[in-house]
């Protein structure tokens, strides 16, 4: 008989909406999971349960302006075009990173000995940004995200250029203090795979001392909404990566 999974909705640090899934007694390894644009932690429920069954304390966070905190930001994002949309996105990342730090604070204070990060799409951007800022994230997985904050199309404004200079791609030594897995789709129409692919190539060529902590996987037949078999495979790779590095 499979072990029962318990779920809890709560506010981390009194303000960050979270959906937690875990088996009892609660394991000492925790994973924070970040959803995509316009969604909420609820969307990642199947993946949270998968992580919980694999022996992790799985905690999905609602990003600022999403879920129970949804507001006009998403309307502005829907109406924006590059580079303005990328300015809005990077602004959200900068707003969300301190919340991730606060969530890690709470998990460590509650007895978790190791914390990892997983993000999907926008959440992948966030996971990489948070890992760059916080060395306590011991393993990080970006699914369909990017360490590079360049826009998909269009010009680069001065404001965006300044933010790109502070992106994880520009701070590879800090991002790669601990292992990172980048998973992208070659036919992705929203987050071009070339951004993560070129970052991985640059690290291998210019920083071989860091390359051993970076893994890159690309699915040639998938777009942003991945084929079911590729999505399943990506999560099996994610579990294997966490099992190896989140100790």
N, C-alpha and C positions, 0 to 999 in steps of 0.2 A: 504494500500500500504506500502511495506517495505521501510525503509529509505535507500536512496542511499548511497553507500560506495565509498569513494574517495581513490585513491592510489597515492603515490608519491615515486619516486626513488630519493635518495639523498645520500650525504656523511655526516655522523655524524662526528663532529669535523674535517671535511675536509678530512677524510681519511678512514672512515669505511663505506663500501657500505651497504645501508639499503633499504628495501622495507617496506613502511608504509601504513597501511590501517586504515581508520577512518571514522566515520560519522561526519558531521558538525552540530553544533560547536564542536570542538575537546573536548573529555571528559577529566576529570582531572585524570583519572586512566590510567596508561600505562602498557603494558606488552611487554617485550623483548623476542623474540622467537629465539631459536638457532637450526639450522638444524643438520643433521647427516653427517657422513664421506662421502666425495666426492660429496656432494650436494651443495645447495646454498639456500638463503632465498626464492627464487622462488618456491622451492619444497613445502614449507609450505604455499603457497598461500591460499589453502582452509581453513587452520586453522587460518590464519591471518584474513580472511574475517569473519570466525565464531566469533572470538574474537571481531572484529570491530562491528558486529551486536549485540553482547552482551553488548556493551557500553564501550569498551576499545579502547585506542589508541594502536594499535597493530603494533609493529615494529620488522621485521625480519632482523637479521644481518648476513652478509656473514662472516664466520670464516676466520682467516688468512689462506692464501694458497688455498682458495676456491673461487668459483664464478668468479668475474672479476679479482680476485687476484690469480687465480689458477697458480701453478708453479710446479717445480720438486718435491716438498715435497710429493705430492700425489703419484707420481711414486715410491718414496722411501718407502712410507708407504705400497704400494701394494706389494713391493718386500720383505718387512721385515717379520720376524717371531718373536714370543715371545722369549725372553723378549724385543728384539730390537723394535718391533712394539709398545709395551707399553711405552717404553722410548720416542719414537717419539710422541705418543698421549699425554703423560703428558707434553712434551715440548710444544706442541701446546696449551694445556690448560693454561700453565703459560704465554704464549705469548698473549692469547686471553683475559685473565681476566682484564688487564689494559684497553683494549678496551671497555669491558662491563662497567667498572667504568666510563670511559669517556662518554659513551652513557647515563648512569644514570645522570651524571652531566648535560648533555644537556637537558634531559627531565625535570629534576627538575627546571632548569633555565628557561624553557619554560612554567612553570606553572603547571606541573603535581604534584599532591599532594601525589600520591602513585605509586610505581613501583613494578611490579612483574616479575618473570623470569620463562620461560618455555623452556625446551630443549628436543630434541628427539635423542636418541642413543648417539652419541658423544656430541650432544648438551645438553643431560641430564647431562653428566659428567661436561660440562662447566657451566650449570646453578647452579649445586651444588657447584662447585669450586668458582664461583663468589659470591654466597650467603655467603660462608664461609669467604670471604675476605671483603665483603661490607655489613654492617648492614642496609643499606638503601633499600635493597631488602626485601620487607615486606611479600612476599609469594613466594614460589618456588615449581615448579613441574618438576620432572624428569620422562620422559617417556622412558623406555628401556635404562636408564643409570645406573650409580652406584656411590655411594660415596666412594667406595673402589677402589683403583687403582691397585689392584693385577691383573696379567695377566690371561687370560682365561686358558692357558696351559703353560707348560714349566717352566724353572728355573726362579729365581728372581736374577738379577744381583745386584751388590752393588749400582750402580747408581739408579736403579729402587727402591731398598729398601729404599734409602734415600728419594726418591720422595714420596713413599707410606707413609712415616712417616709424610708427610706434606699434606696428602690427607684429604678431608672432613671427611672421616670415622675416622681418627685419631684426628679430631678436632670437635667432636660432639657438644660441648658447643657453639662454634662459628657458626657452621652450623645451629643449632636449636635455635638461638636467636629469630627467627620468624618461622611460620609454614612451614612445608615441606611435600609434597606429593610424594611418590615414587611409580611408576607404572611399574611393570615388567611382563614378560611372562615366564611361567614355562618351556617352550620348546625352549627358546631363545638359538640359537647356536652361537651367537656372544657376547652377554653380559649375562653371567650366572646369572639367577635370584637369586641364592644363595648368591651372594655378597651383594645385597641390603637387601635380607631377613635376613641374619645373622646380618647385621648392625642393622636393626630394632629390632631384638630379643635382641641384646646386649644392645641397648639403653633402652629397656623396663626392662631388668634385672638389669642393673648397674646404670642407670640414670633415675629413675622414674620421677624426676622433669622435665626432658626434654621430656619424652615420650608423654606427652599430646600435644606436638607441632609436632609430627611425625605421619603421616598416611602411611600405606603400603598396596598396592593392588596388587595381583598377579592373572594373568589369566591362568588357568591350561591348556587350550587347544590351546594356541597361541605360535608361535615362534617369532623370531625377526620381521618378517613381519607379523604383527598381523592379525587375522581374522577380516573381515570388521566389524562384529557386536561388537567385543571386542574393536576395535579402536574407533568406535562411542561411546561406553560406557565409554571408558577411557577419551574421551574429554568432555563428559557430567559430569563426575566426576571432571575433571579439572575446568570446568566452575563453578560448585557448590563450589569447594574449593576456587577459586578466589573470588566468590561472598561473601563467609563467611569471608575471611581473608584479602582481599585487599580493605581496606576502606580508 
